[in-house]
Amino acid sequence: MRKRIKSIIGFLVLTTMLFTLVFTSQNVSAYADTAKPNYVVVIDPGHGGTGDRNLGAQYNGISEKEATLKVATYLKSYLENFDNVTVYMTRTTDTEISLENRVKYAKSVNADFMFSIHFNASVDHDLCGSEVWVSAYDKYYENGYEFAACELAELSGLGLYSRGIKTRLGSKGDYYGIIRNARSYDLNAVIIEHCYLDHPADLAWLKSNADPYQVLGVADATAIAKYFGLKSSKLSLDYSSYVNVDINTPTTVMANDTTAPTVCTLNSAVKNTTTKEITANITAIDPDTPIIYYRYSFDGGKNWSFVAAWNQNKTTDSVTIKDPTNKATSLTIQVYNQYDLKTTSNTINLN
């Protein structure tokens, strides 16, 4: 009898344990299914430091190291309105920090992504627009590219010209230190170049906004929120259904283009002395990367105009060129590809 009672008790205990185990497992599974991930984002305001070191671009009364910190501060403030995201900054003051230490900090807080904030300038002061630099390698290229597509869509929506998603290789792999170091620490990182401080078109855009740095910060935060599919109960925004550009992980190094456009032909040029305009028909081809600009010269290439946007959906297009003096006697065209490599056309006499 005692043996029978013990058997019954043992059966009940075992049944209870199994029930408890199954119930607990189901609850854990249900919790895991409903739990939302928390993303960790690190914002890196480029440059920073006193004296003449690490100032970044300095043009038209704008200091890049100050502008990047303003954008980053607005970015952090706006992004923190979203649920399930924690945001850090590599610097909050005018401080010089090495590129590796910026990445080490991002790694120390278990960042999912690092966004380096910058503004641009060019040697010949002839470029304008926004671009995003990404790693040339495997999943870091894939993740960087998919975010960059969100970012450039936001900046283009503000009226800034898109210069595209770009890679650059150096002797150590990725050329830019932030991206190279991030990859070595298994971190995703991109560089956002918002616009040029030394070009009239971008400068006009900056001056057209009461606080352009806030506008850019909100745009950056929106791109990040869309990329991660975040919601904001505070702002009544829901990007959980946002569909990112989807690209495959590359199996080769996504090297930057090193060759100029293969074709730049000025097919025709007709001058209208009444309107002081020239209608030019141009063919421009680059098999590797898009043509993004054209510019023109009235003196055979000695002096050039500022760049103008090329219609990236066309290889042959007609453009209208102003001739304010109405004295142009010839026209030459030059086109740029996405990596600012140029090819010059033939010259057509206008008389």
N, C-alpha and C positions, 0 to 999 in steps of 0.2 A: 504493500500500500504506500509506504513512504517513497519507494522508488518511483511509483506511478505519480505521486504528488510532485516529486522533484522533476520528473519528466515534463509534467504539465507546466510547472513554474518556469522551467528552462525554456520551454517552447514559447511561453508568453513573453519572457524577457527578450528572447531572440527576435520575436515578431515585433516587439516594441522598438528594439534597436534598429531593425531593418526599416520600419515605418519612419522612425526619426531620421535615419540616414537619407531615405528617399525624399521625405518632406523637405529636409534641409537642403538637399541637392537641388530640388526643384525651385526652392526659394532663391538660392544662389544663382541658378541659371536664369530665373526670371529677372532678378536684379541686374545681372550682367547684360541681359537683352535690353533693358530700359535705361541702363546707365549711359550718360552722355560723356564723351571724352572731354577732357580739359586740355586745350592747346596752350602751349607756352611760346610766346613770341618775343623776340629781342629786337629792339629798334636801335640801330647804330647811327647816330648823327656823325657824318663824316668830318674829318679834320678836327681842329680844336687845339688850342695852345696859345701861349703868350709870345710876345716878340715877333720874329719874322719866320717862325717855324710852323709848318703844317696849317697854314691859313686857308688853303684851297684857293679857288678863283677869287680875284679881287677886281671887280669892274663896276663902273657906273654907280659908285657909292654903295655897292653891295658886297658884303664879305661872305664867302661861301660857308665858313665855319659857323657864322652866326645864323645864316639862313637855314642850314641843315638842323641846327638845334631847335629853331622855332618850329619848323615843319614836324620834327620828331615829337616835340612836346604836344602839339595839337593832335598828331596822329595817336599818341598814347592815350590822351584824354578822350578822344572820340571812340577809339577801339574798345576802351574799358566799359563802354555802355553795352557791349555785347555780352551774352552769357557764355560761360564755359571757355573763357580765354584769360590768361594771365600775361601781362605785358611788362617787360623790363626795358630799360635803356642803358646803353654802355657808358654814356656820360650825360650828366644833367647840368654841367657847368663848362666853362671854357677851359678844358683840361686836355693835355696831350696824352694819348694812350696808344701804345703800339698796336699794330694790326693783330698780332698774335694774341695779345692780352684781351683784346675785344672778343676774339673768338673763344678764348679760354673762359671768359666770363659767361658767354652764351652757353657754353658746354656745362658750366658749373650749375646753371639753373635748369638744365635739361631742356634746352630750347628745341622746339620742333622746326623753327625757321628763324633765320636772321636776315633782317632787311637793312641794308646800308644806304643811308640817305645822302644824296649829292646833288650838286648843280654843275654845269659844264662851262667850258670855254675852249676855243680852238686857236691854233697857232696863227692862222690867217684871219681870224674873226669872221669867218664866212659861213658858219654852220648854225642851224637852229633846230629846235625840236627836242623830243623826249626819247630815251632809249633805256633798255634794261639789259644789263650784262649778267650772264649765267655761266655756270661751269660747263666745260666741254665734255664732261664725262658722265656716262651711264645714268643712274637714277638721279644724280644731282642736276644733270642737264634736263631730264624729264620733268622733275618737280619745279625747277627754276623756270623752265619754258612755260609750263602750265600756269604758274602764278603770273609771269611776265605778261601773258596774254590778257589776264584780268587787269593788270596795272595799266597797260598801254590803252586799253579800252576806256578806262576811267580818265586818263590824261587827255586822250583824243576827244573825249566828250566835253572837256573843258576848253577845247579849241587849240590845244598844243599839237604840233605836227609829230607824227610817229616816225622815229628813225629805226624802229624795229627791235627785235630780240637778238642779242649778239654774244658771241664767244670771242675770246682772245687767248692765244697760247704764247708762252714764253719758254725759256730754257728749263724751267722747273715744273712745267705743266700749265695749269691755269695762270695767266699773266698777273691778274689782280690778286693782291695779297689776302684780302678778306675772303675771297672765293677759294683761293688755294688752301689757306689755313683751315677754313671751315670744312673743306672736303677731307683734310687729314684728320680732323676730329669727328668725322662722320656727321656733319651738320649740313643742312640745306642753307644756302646763302645766295643772295642776289644783290646787285648794285643798281639802285634807281637813280638815273640821271634825269632830273625833272625838266630842265630847259637850260638854255645858254644865257649867261650873264653878259655876254659881249656881242649880242646880235640884236639889231633894232626890233625885229619881229617879236622875239621872246621878251625883250625888255618892255615893249609896248604892252604885252599880255600881263606882265608882272605889275605894271603901273596902272592897268585898267581895273584892278581889283583893290578894294579898300584894304584887305589883308590877304595877299596872295598865299602866304605861308599857311594860313588856316585852311584856305581852299584846297591847297595841295595835301595838307595833312589829312583832311577828311576824305579826299580822293584815295590816298594811300590806304587809309583804314578801311574804306569801303571795298577796295580790291582784296585786301587780306580777309575781310569778313566773307566775301563771296567765295574766295578760294577755299576756305575752310568750311563753308556752308553754315555760318553762324546765324543765330537769332538774337534779337534784342527786344526784351520786354519793355525796356525804357523808351526805346525809339519806335516801337511797333514795326520793326523790320524783321523779315524772315528770308534769309538766303539759303535755307536748307535744301531748296530745290534747284539752286543754281548749278548749271552744268558747265564744268571746266572744259577747256580745250583738252582733248585726250590724244597724247602722242605715246608711241612705244618707247621703251628704254632703248637707247641706241647701243649697238654692239661695236661701234667704231667711235673714235674720237671725233667730236663735232668741231673740226678746226675752222678758224675764220678764213674768209675769202682773202686771197692775196693777189688776185689778178684784176686788172681794170676791165670795164665793160668792153665787149668785143666789137660793138657797133655803135657809132654815133654819126649819123648822116643827116645833114641838113638838105632835105629833098627840095624845098622851095621856100622862097621868102618874097612876100609882096608888100610893098610900102604904100600906105595911104597918106598922102600929104595933108589931106583935109582933117583927118582924125588924129594925125601924128602917131599912127600905130603901124606896126609891122606884123603881118600874119606869117608865122613860120611853121612849116610842116617838118617834123623831126622823127627819125627812127632811132631808137636806143634799145640795145639788147645786152643783157648780161646773163649767161646761162647758170650762174652760181647763186647770185643774190639779187634782190630787186634794185632797179634804178630808183633813186629817191629824190634827186634834185636835177635841175638844169639851171644854167646861167648863160649869159650872152655877152658878147663884146662887139663894139662898133669899130674897133681899130685893130682887128686881126689878132687879138689875144693879148695886147699890151695891158689893157684895163678891162676888168670884168664887173658885171653887175653883182648884186647880192643873189644868193640862190633862191630859186622858186620851187615849189612842190611839183614833182612829176606825177602824172597819173599812173599809178603802179599797176593798173589793170590793162594798160595798153603798151604795145611796143612802138606803135606809130601814132602820133598825136599832133594836132595843130594848137599852137599857143599864140597868144596876143602879147606883143612886146611894145611898151611905150617908148616913143622917141621924142622926148620933150622939146629938144632943140630943132627937131625936124630936119636935121642935117646929116643923119647917118648915111654913109655911102656903101657900107658893107656890113655883113652879119656873120658872126661865128658863134657856134653853140658848144657848150661843154656839159657833159652829164656826169653825175656821181653815182656810184653804187652805194649799198648799205654801209660799206666800210670806208667810204669817202675816197675811193680810188676813182680817178677821172679819165675820161677820154674826150678828145677834142674833135669837132666835126670839120668838114670842109668849109671854106668861106664862099659866100655868095655876094656878088656886087648888087647893090640896090638901085643903081642908076639905069 
